[in-house]
Amino acid sequence: MIYLVQPRFYPKSIQKQIQSHLQAKKQHLHLSHNDTIKIEPHNSYFIINDTRKKHWNGLNTAKQIRSKDPKGNLILISNDLDYTTFFRYHLSFLDIIDLNNPNQLAECIDYITS
């Protein structure tokens, strides 16, 4: 399964982009929020890390997911590309995508759906 994990009431632009790429591959996107995510092994997770949302920490969410799904694909979509911080979390992200320039989404989706 492929999940988009984001804060509640987050703008739908990323969701729409991911869904449009997945529809071409006949895959479905499951939208989830931190408190409603049902983690099963070997899934792919697009995790929003927007530092402007003070009540949401995408890195902590990724850490919780990684502890329950150690072999899942974590893709971080962030507006603050602080690679040193990402590395210190030891989460082994498959990809880190700039939230302000999400053109890499198509490449990442092609990789995880092939």
C-alpha positions in Angstrom: 0.0 0.0 0.0 1.1 3.6 -0.6 0.3 6.1 2.1 0.4 9.9 2.2 0.9 10.9 5.9 0.2 14.6 6.5 -1.3 17.0 9.0 -5.1 17.3 9.1 -6.5 20.1 6.8 -3.2 20.2 4.8 -3.5 21.7 1.3 -4.3 18.9 -1.3 -1.7 19.9 -4.0 0.8 17.1 -3.1 -2.1 14.6 -2.6 -3.4 15.4 -6.1 0.0 15.1 -7.7 0.7 11.7 -6.1 -2.8 10.5 -7.0 -2.5 11.5 -10.6 0.8 9.6 -11.0 -0.6 6.6 -9.2 -3.8 6.4 -11.4 -1.6 6.0 -14.5 -0.1 2.9 -12.7 -3.5 1.7 -11.5 -2.4 2.1 -7.8 -4.3 3.8 -5.0 -3.2 6.3 -2.5 -4.3 6.0 1.1 -4.5 9.4 2.9 -3.6 9.1 6.6 -2.9 11.3 9.6 -0.6 10.4 12.4 -3.3 9.2 14.7 -5.2 7.1 12.1 -2.4 5.3 10.3 -2.6 1.5 10.3 0.9 0.2 9.8 1.5 -3.1 8.1 4.9 -4.3 6.9 6.5 -3.4 3.5 4.5 -0.3 2.6 5.5 3.0 1.1 4.9 6.2 3.0 5.1 9.7 1.6 5.5 11.8 4.8 5.0 15.6 4.8 7.5 17.5 7.0 6.3 21.1 6.9 8.2 23.2 9.5 5.6 25.9 9.3 3.1 23.5 11.0 4.2 23.7 14.6 1.8 21.0 15.8 3.2 18.5 13.2 6.6 16.9 13.2 7.1 14.7 10.1 10.4 13.4 11.3 8.9 12.0 14.5 6.0 10.5 12.5 8.6 8.9 10.2 10.4 7.5 13.3 7.2 5.9 14.6 6.5 4.4 11.2 10.1 3.1 10.9 9.8 1.4 14.3 6.7 -0.5 13.2 7.7 -1.1 9.6 11.5 -1.5 9.4 11.5 -2.4 5.7 9.0 0.1 4.5 9.9 2.8 2.0 9.9 6.2 3.7 9.8 9.2 1.3 10.1 12.6 3.1 8.6 15.6 1.5 10.0 18.6 3.3 10.2 22.4 3.0 13.4 22.5 5.1 16.1 20.3 3.5 18.4 20.0 6.4 20.2 16.7 5.4 22.3 16.7 8.6 19.2 16.5 10.7 17.6 13.9 8.5 20.8 11.8 8.7 20.9 12.0 12.5 17.4 10.5 12.8 18.8 7.3 11.2 15.6 6.5 9.3 17.0 5.5 5.9 14.7 7.6 3.7 14.3 6.2 0.2 14.1 9.8 -1.1 13.8 13.3 0.2 11.8 15.7 -1.9 11.6 19.5 -1.7 8.1 20.5 -0.8 8.4 23.7 -2.8 9.5 21.8 -5.9 7.8 18.4 -6.0 8.8 17.4 -9.5 10.7 14.4 -8.2 7.5 12.8 -7.1 7.0 11.1 -10.5 10.5 9.5 -10.5 9.9 8.2 -6.9 6.5 6.8 -7.7 7.9 5.1 -10.8 10.6 3.5 -8.7 8.3 2.2 -5.9 5.6 0.9 -8.3 8.0 -1.0 -10.7 
